[in-house]
């Protein structure tokens, strides 16, 4: 449990306080130069959330396009997750549906089908991000759990502390979270910075690689 002093508690939590959202981000090289843009969208229709994350970036001779769409209930448990990507000449598309504690994954262009148990409330990568925001808005962190991004990944979120960060050329106070995502043969750690507003807007993401920290910065 997060200590009371660690967070400024919101008057209402994310899921109750927001109906529609569209955020734009600048994707940056470690040097700070722009690499591309990303968008995060959310819309609520009754008890259902429609969530989307899209990133488009490029380096000479290599294009990166990723789009992830999620449908989730009011508790941000996933009902459907679609993933589409283009990384240079490599392309892919797949859909996973979640129903009755079972996930059914279908990969386009003859990639095959699979089924696996997921429990009563599964969360894909996009709905998990919104779930983290909702939990932090309520003054707590999500427990370690599975996250689904095609395959299953173990994900853990830790509170690091409050930090002033530069966003769109302005300094602002944010809460820094360290997110660890581990699969059967991979592991990734990155920092997620959430604003201290009602809906805990993601304002900055820093992902370390060998050549330095790549970042995704909110365009206010």
N, C-alpha and C positions, 0 to 999 in steps of 0.2 A: 504494500500500500504506500502511495506517495504521501509524504508528510504534508500537512496542511499548508505549511509555509512555502512549499516547493512550487505551487501553482497559484495563479490568480483564478479562482473558480468562476465559471460563467454563470450568468443568471439563468440561462437555459442551455441544454445540451445541443450538440450539433444536429442530431436527427430531428429534434423538435423545432429548432430555430431556423432552419433553412429549407426552402422549397426549390430553388433553382440557383445554379452557380456556373460561371464560366471563367476560368482563370488561364492566363497566358504566361509562358515562361521562356526565358532566354537560356539556351544550352551553351555552355562556355567551355573552351579549352582550359587547361591549367594556367595558361598565360593570361586568361581573361577575355580573349578574342571570341566572338560569337561563332558557334558551330551550327546552330539551327534554332528551331522553336518547338515548344511543346504546348499542349492544351489539356486542361482538365475540366470536364463538364459533369454536371449532375442535375437531374430533374426528378421531382417527386410527383407521382400520379397516384393519388389515394394512398394505399399502403405500400406501393412499389416504388423502388428507386431505379432509375436508368442512369448508369454511370459510364464514363468514357475517358480514356487517356490516349492521347495521340502525340507522337514525336516525329519530327521530320528534320533531318540533318544531313550534311554531306561534307565530304572531303574530296579533293580532286580525284575523279574516276571511281568514286564509291558513294552510293546513296544509301541512306538509312531511313526507312519509314516503318513505324510500328503503330498499330492501332489495336486497342483493347477495349471491348465493350462488355459491361456486366449488367445483369438484371438481378436485383436483390430485394428482399422484403424489408419491412420497417425495422427489423433487428439487424439488417445488413448481412443476412445469411443469403448466399448466392442461390439463384435459380438457374442462371445461364451465364456462360462466359465464352466470348468469342475473341480469338487472337488472330491477327493478320500481320505479316511482316514482309519487308523487302530489304535485304542486306546485300547490296551489290547485285550479283546475278542470282542470288539465292532468295527464293520466295516461299512462303508457306501460309496456310490458313487452316484453322481448326475450330471446333466448337465443343464445349463441354456443358452438359445439362446435369443439374443436381435435383434429385427427387427421391423421397423415401429412403434417405440414407445411402443412396447409390449415385455415383457419378458415371455418366456415359460420355466418352470422348470419341469424337469423329474427326479424322484428319482428311482434308480435301485432296483431290487428285489421286485417289487410290491409296492413301496413306494408312488406311485401316481403321478399326474400331476397337475399343476396349471398355471394360467396366471395372469399377473398384469401389469398395465401401468407403464412406466419408463421414458418417455420423449424421446427427440431426441438423446441425448448423455448420455447413461448410462455407468457407470464404475464399474467393479467388483473390488475385493480387490487387485488383482495383477496389473491390468491396472491403478488403482488409485495410487499405489505406484510410477509407472513410470510417471504418470501425475504430481505428486508432484515434482519429480525430474526435469521434464521439466519446470514446472512453476518457481521453484527456480533458475534454470539455466537462466531464462529470467528476474530474479530480482523481482519476485513477489510470493505471496502465493495464493493457490487455495481458492476460496470462499467456505464457508460451503455448503455441498451438501449431496446427498444420495450416498451410496456405497452399492453394492450388493454382498452378500456372502451367497447365497441361499436366505435368507430374506433380507430386506432392513435395512440399518443402517444409522443414521445421523453421519457424520464425519466432524470434524473441525480441522484445522491445525494452530498452533500459533508459531511464531518465538520467541524463548527464548533468544538467543544470541550466540556469538562465544564462543567456549570452546576448550581447549586443552584436548585431550583424548588419552588414551593408546590403540594402535591397533597393534597387532602382535609384542608386546614388544617395540614399538616405539611410541613416542609422536607425535601427528599431530593436526593441527588446523582444526576444523570442525564447522559447523553451527548446533545448537541444535534446533529441532522442537518438540513441544509437540502435540501429536495427540490424540484426544478424539473421541472414537467410542461408540455410544449409540444405543441400540436396544430397543425393547418394554419392556424388562425385565432385561436388563443388561447394564453395562457401563464399558469401559476400557480406561485407559489413559496410554500412554507410550511415551518414548523419542526416537526420531529418529535423528541420527547424520549423516549429509551429508558432504562429503569431498568438499573442495573448488577447485575441478577440473572441467573440461569442462562438464562432464556428471553427476556431483553431485553424485558420488558413495556413496551408503549407507555403512558406515563403522562400525556403532555400533547401536544396538537397546537395550534399557533397559526397561524391563516390571516389574513393582512392584507387588509383591504378599505379603501375610501375612508373609511368612518366609524370605522375602528379595527380592532383585532385580535379576531376571534372565536376562541373556544378550545373544545377538547374535553378535559375533565379526568377522569382516572381516579377512580372512586368506590371507594376502598379498603375 
